[in-house]
C-alpha cells in the first residue's frame, strides 16, 4: 500500500514540476495559469506540492545569491533560515 502512495506522490510531483515550468517559461500564456488553478483546486495534496516546490525555488535562489555575494535583504525577509551543513 505504501508503494501505491509513493506512486501517487510521484505523479503529483511530476505534474507540479510540469505546470511550474510551463508558467515559468511562458508567463504570458493564460491557459497555463488556468490549468494550474484547476489542478490546484482538485486536491489539497496538489497545493501542498506546489507550495513546497515554491519554497524550494526560493531557497535555491537565496543560496545562489549568497554564493555570488548578491544583497539579499528583500529575498530573505520573513524567510526561515536555511539549513547549513
N, C-alpha and C positions, 0 to 999 in steps of 0.2 A: 504494500500500500504506500510506503514511503517513496518508492520509485515513481509511482504514478504522480504523487505530489511534486516530486522533483521535476518530472517531465512537464507538468503544467506550469511550474515556475519558470522553467527554461523557455517555454513558449511565450509566456508573458514578457520575459526579459528580451527575447528576440523581437517581439512586436514593439516594445518600448524603445529599443535602440533604433529600429526601423523608422518609427514615427519621429523620434528626436532628430535623426539625421536628415530626414526629408524636410522638416521645418528649419533646421539649421542651414541646409543647402539651398532651399527655395523659400525664404521667409515671406515673399510676396504672393505665394500661391494659397489662396483661401481654402482650397479643397483639402490641403494638408492639415490646416487648423480644424476644419470641420471633422475630418477623420479622427484627429486626436481627441476632440471634445466628445464625440460619440463613443469612442473606445474607452476613454476615462470614465464615462458615466455607466458603462456596462457592469463594472465590477470594482469594489473598493481595492482589490489587490492591484488593479491596473494603476490607480492613482498612487498607491504606495510605491510601486516600482518606479513610476515616472518621477515622483518626488525624490526617491533615493538616487536615481540617475542624475537629477539636477544637483543634488548635494555633492555627488562625486565630481561632476563637471566643474562646480565652483571650487572645490578643494584642489582639484588638479590645476585650475587657473591660478589660484593663490600660490600653490607650491612652485609653479613655473615662474611666476612673477618674483617670488622670493629668490629663486635661483639666479635670475638675471639682475636682481637688485632694484626692481621697479617699486616705487612707493605703493603701499597697499592700504592706505588709510580708508578709502571708500570700500574696497573689496573686503576688508577684514571686519568692518563694523558689524556688530551683532552676530558674528560667526563664532561658533565654538572653536577652541584651539584644536589644531591638527595633531594627530598622534605623531610623535617623533621617535626615531629609532635610537 
